[in-house]
Amino acid sequence: MWTTDIEMIDNWIEETKQPYETLFSEKDDGIYILPKKWQERIGI
């Protein structure tokens, strides 16, 4: 079974109880690791 990069990062975040979440941007072609609730901090 194959796991995507985002799934592997999300699994690591969950298993180690990190205060982060992942975001994938097609426009910028990248995976970003951001603090949880980052939308609230910037008013989205």
HTML snippet that shows the backbone in 3Dmol.js (N, CA, C, O; Angstrom):
<script src="https://3Dmol.org/build/3Dmol-min.js"></script>
<div id="view" style="width:600px;height:400px;position:relative"></div>
<script>
const pdb = `
ATOM      1  N   MET A   1       0.841  -1.182   0.000  1.00  0.00           N
ATOM      2  CA  MET A   1       0.000   0.000   0.000  1.00  0.00           C
ATOM      3  C   MET A   1       0.883   1.241   0.000  1.00  0.00           C
ATOM      4  O   MET A   1       1.815   1.349   0.797  1.00  0.00           O
ATOM      5  N   TRP A   2       0.590   2.161  -0.884  1.00  0.00           N
ATOM      6  CA  TRP A   2       1.364   3.394  -0.991  1.00  0.00           C
ATOM      7  C   TRP A   2       0.742   4.492  -0.140  1.00  0.00           C
ATOM      8  O   TRP A   2      -0.479   4.590  -0.017  1.00  0.00           O
ATOM      9  N   THR A   3       1.601   5.311   0.441  1.00  0.00           N
ATOM     10  CA  THR A   3       1.150   6.439   1.240  1.00  0.00           C
ATOM     11  C   THR A   3       1.712   7.716   0.636  1.00  0.00           C
ATOM     12  O   THR A   3       2.897   7.782   0.306  1.00  0.00           O
ATOM     13  N   THR A   4       0.867   8.732   0.488  1.00  0.00           N
ATOM     14  CA  THR A   4       1.336   9.997  -0.072  1.00  0.00           C
ATOM     15  C   THR A   4       2.190  10.737   0.958  1.00  0.00           C
ATOM     16  O   THR A   4       2.182  10.404   2.143  1.00  0.00           O
ATOM     17  N   ASP A   5       2.916  11.733   0.490  1.00  0.00           N
ATOM     18  CA  ASP A   5       3.742  12.533   1.389  1.00  0.00           C
ATOM     19  C   ASP A   5       2.903  13.201   2.472  1.00  0.00           C
ATOM     20  O   ASP A   5       3.276  13.211   3.645  1.00  0.00           O
ATOM     21  N   ILE A   6       1.768  13.757   2.067  1.00  0.00           N
ATOM     22  CA  ILE A   6       0.906  14.430   3.042  1.00  0.00           C
ATOM     23  C   ILE A   6       0.386  13.442   4.069  1.00  0.00           C
ATOM     24  O   ILE A   6       0.333  13.763   5.256  1.00  0.00           O
ATOM     25  N   GLU A   7       0.001  12.248   3.643  1.00  0.00           N
ATOM     26  CA  GLU A   7      -0.481  11.231   4.585  1.00  0.00           C
ATOM     27  C   GLU A   7       0.616  10.843   5.573  1.00  0.00           C
ATOM     28  O   GLU A   7       0.341  10.658   6.758  1.00  0.00           O
ATOM     29  N   MET A   8       1.840  10.719   5.104  1.00  0.00           N
ATOM     30  CA  MET A   8       2.948  10.380   6.007  1.00  0.00           C
ATOM     31  C   MET A   8       3.186  11.500   7.015  1.00  0.00           C
ATOM     32  O   MET A   8       3.399  11.237   8.199  1.00  0.00           O
ATOM     33  N   ILE A   9       3.151  12.730   6.554  1.00  0.00           N
ATOM     34  CA  ILE A   9       3.346  13.869   7.461  1.00  0.00           C
ATOM     35  C   ILE A   9       2.203  13.940   8.459  1.00  0.00           C
ATOM     36  O   ILE A   9       2.434  14.132   9.653  1.00  0.00           O
ATOM     37  N   ASP A  10       0.954  13.784   7.975  1.00  0.00           N
ATOM     38  CA  ASP A  10      -0.206  13.808   8.875  1.00  0.00           C
ATOM     39  C   ASP A  10      -0.123  12.694   9.915  1.00  0.00           C
ATOM     40  O   ASP A  10      -0.453  12.911  11.081  1.00  0.00           O
ATOM     41  N   ASN A  11       0.313  11.513   9.506  1.00  0.00           N
ATOM     42  CA  ASN A  11       0.471  10.406  10.455  1.00  0.00           C
ATOM     43  C   ASN A  11       1.504  10.751  11.516  1.00  0.00           C
ATOM     44  O   ASN A  11       1.288  10.487  12.699  1.00  0.00           O
ATOM     45  N   TRP A  12       2.621  11.336  11.108  1.00  0.00           N
ATOM     46  CA  TRP A  12       3.658  11.735  12.052  1.00  0.00           C
ATOM     47  C   TRP A  12       3.126  12.775  13.025  1.00  0.00           C
ATOM     48  O   TRP A  12       3.375  12.687  14.227  1.00  0.00           O
ATOM     49  N   ILE A  13       2.394  13.761  12.513  1.00  0.00           N
ATOM     50  CA  ILE A  13       1.816  14.803  13.366  1.00  0.00           C
ATOM     51  C   ILE A  13       0.891  14.177  14.400  1.00  0.00           C
ATOM     52  O   ILE A  13       0.944  14.519  15.582  1.00  0.00           O
ATOM     53  N   GLU A  14       0.045  13.258  13.949  1.00  0.00           N
ATOM     54  CA  GLU A  14      -0.916  12.611  14.839  1.00  0.00           C
ATOM     55  C   GLU A  14      -0.223  11.724  15.873  1.00  0.00           C
ATOM     56  O   GLU A  14      -0.540  11.784  17.061  1.00  0.00           O
ATOM     57  N   GLU A  15       0.725  10.903  15.416  1.00  0.00           N
ATOM     58  CA  GLU A  15       1.404   9.960  16.312  1.00  0.00           C
ATOM     59  C   GLU A  15       2.246  10.658  17.374  1.00  0.00           C
ATOM     60  O   GLU A  15       2.337  10.183  18.506  1.00  0.00           O
ATOM     61  N   THR A  16       2.857  11.775  17.016  1.00  0.00           N
ATOM     62  CA  THR A  16       3.736  12.471  17.961  1.00  0.00           C
ATOM     63  C   THR A  16       3.064  13.668  18.625  1.00  0.00           C
ATOM     64  O   THR A  16       3.692  14.421  19.369  1.00  0.00           O
ATOM     65  N   LYS A  17       1.751  13.827  18.335  1.00  0.00           N
ATOM     66  CA  LYS A  17       0.951  14.899  18.950  1.00  0.00           C
ATOM     67  C   LYS A  17       1.574  16.283  18.743  1.00  0.00           C
ATOM     68  O   LYS A  17       1.673  17.083  19.673  1.00  0.00           O
ATOM     69  N   GLN A  18       1.986  16.538  17.517  1.00  0.00           N
ATOM     70  CA  GLN A  18       2.568  17.832  17.171  1.00  0.00           C
ATOM     71  C   GLN A  18       1.467  18.887  17.013  1.00  0.00           C
ATOM     72  O   GLN A  18       0.350  18.543  16.625  1.00  0.00           O
ATOM     73  N   PRO A  19       1.750  20.145  17.298  1.00  0.00           N
ATOM     74  CA  PRO A  19       0.736  21.197  17.176  1.00  0.00           C
ATOM     75  C   PRO A  19       0.677  21.786  15.760  1.00  0.00           C
ATOM     76  O   PRO A  19       0.603  23.003  15.591  1.00  0.00           O
ATOM     77  N   TYR A  20       0.711  20.922  14.758  1.00  0.00           N
ATOM     78  CA  TYR A  20       0.753  21.371  13.376  1.00  0.00           C
ATOM     79  C   TYR A  20      -0.330  20.715  12.547  1.00  0.00           C
ATOM     80  O   TYR A  20      -0.962  19.748  12.973  1.00  0.00           O
ATOM     81  N   GLU A  21      -0.539  21.262  11.340  1.00  0.00           N
ATOM     82  CA  GLU A  21      -1.371  20.633  10.336  1.00  0.00           C
ATOM     83  C   GLU A  21      -0.715  20.882   8.978  1.00  0.00           C
ATOM     84  O   GLU A  21       0.110  21.785   8.838  1.00  0.00           O
ATOM     85  N   THR A  22      -1.082  20.087   7.990  1.00  0.00           N
ATOM     86  CA  THR A  22      -0.473  20.221   6.674  1.00  0.00           C
ATOM     87  C   THR A  22      -1.414  20.938   5.718  1.00  0.00           C
ATOM     88  O   THR A  22      -2.637  20.885   5.856  1.00  0.00           O
ATOM     89  N   LEU A  23      -0.817  21.603   4.756  1.00  0.00           N
ATOM     90  CA  LEU A  23      -1.551  22.285   3.712  1.00  0.00           C
ATOM     91  C   LEU A  23      -0.806  22.044   2.411  1.00  0.00           C
ATOM     92  O   LEU A  23       0.409  22.230   2.339  1.00  0.00           O
ATOM     93  N   PHE A  24      -1.542  21.627   1.376  1.00  0.00           N
ATOM     94  CA  PHE A  24      -0.930  21.441   0.066  1.00  0.00           C
ATOM     95  C   PHE A  24      -1.412  22.549  -0.845  1.00  0.00           C
ATOM     96  O   PHE A  24      -2.611  22.818  -0.921  1.00  0.00           O
ATOM     97  N   SER A  25      -0.493  23.188  -1.532  1.00  0.00           N
ATOM     98  CA  SER A  25      -0.838  24.253  -2.465  1.00  0.00           C
ATOM     99  C   SER A  25      -0.442  23.832  -3.871  1.00  0.00           C
ATOM    100  O   SER A  25       0.739  23.661  -4.174  1.00  0.00           O
ATOM    101  N   GLU A  26      -1.450  23.665  -4.729  1.00  0.00           N
ATOM    102  CA  GLU A  26      -1.155  23.359  -6.131  1.00  0.00           C
ATOM    103  C   GLU A  26      -0.514  24.558  -6.812  1.00  0.00           C
ATOM    104  O   GLU A  26       0.389  24.408  -7.635  1.00  0.00           O
ATOM    105  N   LYS A  27      -0.988  25.750  -6.461  1.00  0.00           N
ATOM    106  CA  LYS A  27      -0.462  26.984  -7.057  1.00  0.00           C
ATOM    107  C   LYS A  27       1.045  27.117  -6.801  1.00  0.00           C
ATOM    108  O   LYS A  27       1.817  27.411  -7.714  1.00  0.00           O
ATOM    109  N   ASP A  28       1.444  26.897  -5.561  1.00  0.00           N
ATOM    110  CA  ASP A  28       2.854  27.027  -5.188  1.00  0.00           C
ATOM    111  C   ASP A  28       3.590  25.704  -5.253  1.00  0.00           C
ATOM    112  O   ASP A  28       4.791  25.642  -4.991  1.00  0.00           O
ATOM    113  N   ASP A  29       2.866  24.635  -5.603  1.00  0.00           N
ATOM    114  CA  ASP A  29       3.436  23.299  -5.760  1.00  0.00           C
ATOM    115  C   ASP A  29       4.255  22.878  -4.544  1.00  0.00           C
ATOM    116  O   ASP A  29       5.439  22.560  -4.648  1.00  0.00           O
ATOM    117  N   GLY A  30       3.590  22.884  -3.385  1.00  0.00           N
ATOM    118  CA  GLY A  30       4.324  22.491  -2.197  1.00  0.00           C
ATOM    119  C   GLY A  30       3.432  22.064  -1.058  1.00  0.00           C
ATOM    120  O   GLY A  30       2.229  22.324  -1.058  1.00  0.00           O
ATOM    121  N   ILE A  31       4.032  21.410  -0.093  1.00  0.00           N
ATOM    122  CA  ILE A  31       3.385  21.003   1.146  1.00  0.00           C
ATOM    123  C   ILE A  31       3.920  21.909   2.241  1.00  0.00           C
ATOM    124  O   ILE A  31       5.128  22.106   2.375  1.00  0.00           O
ATOM    125  N   TYR A  32       3.003  22.454   3.015  1.00  0.00           N
ATOM    126  CA  TYR A  32       3.401  23.355   4.084  1.00  0.00           C
ATOM    127  C   TYR A  32       2.926  22.798   5.411  1.00  0.00           C
ATOM    128  O   TYR A  32       1.825  22.256   5.507  1.00  0.00           O
ATOM    129  N   ILE A  33       3.762  22.933   6.441  1.00  0.00           N
ATOM    130  CA  ILE A  33       3.416  22.523   7.796  1.00  0.00           C
ATOM    131  C   ILE A  33       3.193  23.805   8.583  1.00  0.00           C
ATOM    132  O   ILE A  33       4.109  24.604   8.774  1.00  0.00           O
ATOM    133  N   LEU A  34       1.949  23.984   9.036  1.00  0.00           N
ATOM    134  CA  LEU A  34       1.547  25.216   9.705  1.00  0.00           C
ATOM    135  C   LEU A  34       1.051  24.917  11.111  1.00  0.00           C
ATOM    136  O   LEU A  34       0.606  23.804  11.392  1.00  0.00           O
ATOM    137  N   PRO A  35       1.126  25.914  12.000  1.00  0.00           N
ATOM    138  CA  PRO A  35       0.570  25.719  13.336  1.00  0.00           C
ATOM    139  C   PRO A  35      -0.938  25.481  13.237  1.00  0.00           C
ATOM    140  O   PRO A  35      -1.603  26.040  12.364  1.00  0.00           O
ATOM    141  N   LYS A  36      -1.470  24.653  14.130  1.00  0.00           N
ATOM    142  CA  LYS A  36      -2.919  24.439  14.155  1.00  0.00           C
ATOM    143  C   LYS A  36      -3.621  25.774  14.359  1.00  0.00           C
ATOM    144  O   LYS A  36      -3.098  26.681  15.007  1.00  0.00           O
ATOM    145  N   LYS A  37      -4.818  25.872  13.790  1.00  0.00           N
ATOM    146  CA  LYS A  37      -5.647  27.079  13.863  1.00  0.00           C
ATOM    147  C   LYS A  37      -4.966  28.287  13.221  1.00  0.00           C
ATOM    148  O   LYS A  37      -5.221  29.423  13.622  1.00  0.00           O
ATOM    149  N   TRP A  38      -4.105  28.055  12.230  1.00  0.00           N
ATOM    150  CA  TRP A  38      -3.409  29.163  11.575  1.00  0.00           C
ATOM    151  C   TRP A  38      -4.378  30.100  10.876  1.00  0.00           C
ATOM    152  O   TRP A  38      -4.090  31.290  10.745  1.00  0.00           O
ATOM    153  N   GLN A  39      -5.536  29.587  10.416  1.00  0.00           N
ATOM    154  CA  GLN A  39      -6.520  30.446   9.747  1.00  0.00           C
ATOM    155  C   GLN A  39      -7.041  31.529  10.702  1.00  0.00           C
ATOM    156  O   GLN A  39      -7.223  32.680  10.306  1.00  0.00           O
ATOM    157  N   GLU A  40      -7.276  31.150  11.951  1.00  0.00           N
ATOM    158  CA  GLU A  40      -7.782  32.103  12.938  1.00  0.00           C
ATOM    159  C   GLU A  40      -6.766  33.219  13.186  1.00  0.00           C
ATOM    160  O   GLU A  40      -7.141  34.369  13.414  1.00  0.00           O
ATOM    161  N   ARG A  41      -5.492  32.874  13.139  1.00  0.00           N
ATOM    162  CA  ARG A  41      -4.458  33.856  13.414  1.00  0.00           C
ATOM    163  C   ARG A  41      -4.355  34.930  12.334  1.00  0.00           C
ATOM    164  O   ARG A  41      -3.975  36.070  12.603  1.00  0.00           O
ATOM    165  N   ILE A  42      -4.706  34.534  11.091  1.00  0.00           N
ATOM    166  CA  ILE A  42      -4.606  35.520  10.010  1.00  0.00           C
ATOM    167  C   ILE A  42      -5.974  36.036   9.572  1.00  0.00           C
ATOM    168  O   ILE A  42      -6.074  36.825   8.633  1.00  0.00           O
ATOM    169  N   GLY A  43      -7.032  35.584  10.260  1.00  0.00           N
ATOM    170  CA  GLY A  43      -8.359  36.097  10.009  1.00  0.00           C
ATOM    171  C   GLY A  43      -9.107  35.480   8.843  1.00  0.00           C
ATOM    172  O   GLY A  43      -9.916  36.152   8.205  1.00  0.00           O
ATOM    173  N   ILE A  44      -8.850  34.213   8.554  1.00  0.00           N
ATOM    174  CA  ILE A  44      -9.581  33.539   7.468  1.00  0.00           C
ATOM    175  C   ILE A  44     -10.777  32.827   8.063  1.00  0.00           C
ATOM    176  O   ILE A  44     -11.541  32.190   7.338  1.00  0.00           O
TER     177      ILE A  44
END
`;
const viewer = $3Dmol.createViewer("view");
viewer.addModel(pdb, "pdb");
viewer.setStyle({}, {cartoon: {color: "spectrum"}});
viewer.zoomTo();
viewer.render();
</script>
